[in-house]
């Protein structure tokens, strides 16, 4: 039987058919972020409001954990305490020109937000065997012009980490300087996260789950000074 001139072959694709959509970048981290933030129960009203804002952003942006998301993207940072809990390890960021906690963008291959924070802290401090609490410590949103070269926003999820005894941090190429600051006299930009009641507990009372097994590059810089003399607030 002859085929009608306008008939469509059984397996032909219609000219205007949409191509199958590719998975959003960092989809694994995105799913983990939704799970972790949904389960979190922050005590402060301001942090609860940010929690809902973060979840709303993630619902609207499937690529919200990738730095290519121009309206903004989630980042993960690490509040790294010394083993005795008396000092916090900070980096002098070359782009922003301020002392800030360690951390950065999520990357493909990261298992989740806490894994991003642990990887970044290990890479930027050169300290192996950091311990991380998988529960968020603090949320923050700030405008920034990052590697995109365009104004954007960082939806930063901060985690609490603890360094092993006798840790000797080494500055990486990503930092101008690296130093231990007293927990009770930090720079203003880091102070909100350090105000959490979880910071003031004794080392034995901090709920740190699991020892990080990721070893980062130690970079070419020198060791951070172990006391407040390296930087005055």
C-alpha positions in Angstrom: 0.0 0.0 0.0 1.3 3.5 -0.8 2.1 5.8 2.1 0.1 9.0 2.2 2.3 12.0 1.3 1.9 13.7 4.6 2.1 10.6 6.8 4.7 10.6 9.5 6.9 7.6 9.8 6.4 5.7 13.1 9.9 6.5 14.6 10.3 10.0 13.1 10.8 13.0 15.4 8.5 15.9 14.8 10.4 19.0 13.7 9.4 21.1 16.7 9.8 18.4 19.3 11.8 19.6 22.4 15.0 17.8 23.1 15.2 15.8 26.3 16.2 18.1 29.1 19.7 17.5 30.6 20.2 17.1 34.3 20.9 20.4 36.1 24.5 20.9 37.2 25.4 19.8 40.7 22.0 18.0 41.0 23.3 15.7 43.8 24.3 18.7 45.9 21.0 20.4 45.1 19.0 17.4 46.4 21.2 17.2 49.5 20.7 20.9 50.2 16.9 20.6 50.0 17.1 17.6 52.4 19.5 19.1 54.9 17.8 22.5 55.0 14.3 21.0 55.3 15.4 19.0 58.3 17.2 21.8 60.0 15.5 23.4 63.0 17.3 26.8 63.7 16.5 28.5 66.9 16.7 32.1 65.8 13.7 33.7 63.9 16.1 35.3 61.4 17.7 32.0 60.5 14.3 30.4 60.1 13.3 33.1 57.7 16.5 32.6 55.7 15.9 28.8 55.8 12.6 29.3 54.0 14.2 31.8 51.5 16.9 29.3 50.7 14.4 26.5 50.1 12.3 28.8 47.9 15.3 29.7 45.9 16.3 26.0 45.4 12.7 25.2 44.4 12.8 27.9 41.7 16.4 27.1 40.5 17.3 23.5 39.7 20.8 24.8 39.0 21.0 26.8 42.2 24.0 24.9 43.5 26.1 25.7 40.4 28.2 28.8 40.1 26.9 29.2 36.5 23.5 30.2 38.0 23.7 33.9 37.5 20.9 35.1 39.8 22.7 33.5 42.7 23.9 30.1 43.9 24.5 28.1 47.1 28.0 28.0 48.6 29.3 26.1 51.6 31.7 27.5 54.1 33.6 26.2 57.1 33.9 27.7 60.5 37.1 25.8 61.5 37.8 25.8 65.3 41.1 24.9 66.9 41.0 21.6 68.8 40.4 23.4 72.1 37.7 25.6 70.6 39.5 28.9 71.5 40.4 30.0 68.0 38.8 30.1 64.6 40.8 29.7 61.3 40.2 32.6 58.9 41.6 33.5 55.5 42.3 37.0 54.1 40.4 36.7 50.8 42.3 38.3 47.9 39.2 39.3 46.0 37.1 40.8 48.8 40.0 42.0 50.9 38.6 40.9 54.3 39.1 38.1 56.8 36.5 35.4 56.2 35.9 31.8 57.0 37.1 29.1 54.6 34.7 27.8 51.9 33.6 28.2 48.3 31.5 26.9 45.4 29.9 23.5 45.1 31.5 21.3 42.5 30.4 18.2 40.5 31.4 15.2 42.5 30.6 16.7 45.9 28.3 14.4 47.8 26.5 17.3 49.4 26.8 20.7 51.1 28.8 19.4 54.1 31.1 17.6 51.7 31.7 20.8 49.8 32.5 22.6 53.1 34.9 19.9 54.1 36.7 19.8 50.7 37.1 23.5 50.6 38.4 23.7 54.2 40.9 20.9 53.6 42.1 22.5 50.4 42.4 26.0 51.8 44.0 25.0 55.1 46.1 22.1 54.2 44.8 20.4 57.4 43.8 16.7 57.0 41.4 14.9 59.3 39.1 17.8 60.0 35.9 16.9 61.8 32.6 18.3 60.5 29.2 18.6 62.0 26.7 17.9 59.1 24.1 20.1 60.6 24.2 23.7 59.3 25.6 26.3 61.7 24.5 29.5 60.1 23.0 30.9 56.9 24.0 34.1 55.2 23.2 35.9 51.9 25.5 38.5 50.4 26.0 40.2 47.1 29.3 39.5 45.3 30.9 39.5 41.9 32.5 36.1 41.8 34.1 34.2 38.9 31.1 34.9 36.7 32.3 38.5 36.4 28.8 39.6 37.1 27.0 40.8 40.2 25.3 37.8 41.8 24.5 36.5 45.3 26.0 33.8 47.5 23.4 31.8 49.5 26.0 30.6 52.0 25.5 27.6 54.2 28.1 27.5 57.0 29.2 24.4 58.9 31.1 23.9 62.1 34.4 22.0 61.8 37.2 21.2 64.3 40.9 20.8 63.6 42.9 18.0 65.2 45.3 18.7 68.0 48.7 20.2 66.8 47.2 21.1 63.4 49.5 23.4 61.4 47.6 25.1 58.6 49.3 26.0 55.4 48.2 28.9 53.3 47.0 27.9 49.8 47.4 29.9 46.6 43.7 31.0 47.0 44.6 33.1 50.1 46.6 36.2 50.9 47.0 35.1 54.5 45.7 32.5 56.9 45.5 32.9 60.7 43.9 31.7 63.9 41.7 34.4 65.5 40.3 34.3 69.0 36.7 33.1 68.9 35.5 35.9 71.1 37.1 38.7 69.1 36.6 37.8 65.4 36.3 40.2 62.5 32.8 41.7 62.0 32.0 39.6 58.9 32.5 36.3 60.7 31.0 37.3 64.1 27.3 36.3 63.3 28.2 32.6 62.8 30.4 32.6 65.9 27.4 33.8 68.0 25.8 30.4 67.8 25.4 28.7 71.2 27.1 25.6 69.6 30.4 27.6 69.4 30.6 28.1 73.2 30.5 24.4 74.2 33.5 22.5 75.4 35.2 20.4 72.8 33.8 17.2 74.3 30.3 18.7 74.0 30.3 19.6 70.4 28.3 17.2 68.2 30.9 16.5 65.5 30.0 13.5 63.3 32.6 11.7 61.3 36.2 12.4 60.6 36.9 13.9 57.2 39.0 11.6 55.0 39.7 14.2 52.3 43.2 15.5 52.1 43.7 18.8 50.3 46.7 20.4 48.6 48.9 22.2 51.1 49.8 25.0 48.7 53.0 27.0 48.7 52.5 29.4 51.5 53.7 29.3 55.1 52.0 28.0 58.2 49.4 30.1 59.9 50.3 31.6 63.3 48.6 29.7 66.1 47.5 32.8 68.1 45.9 36.2 67.9 49.2 38.0 67.2 49.0 37.1 63.5 46.0 39.4 63.1 44.5 42.0 65.3 40.8 42.6 65.1 
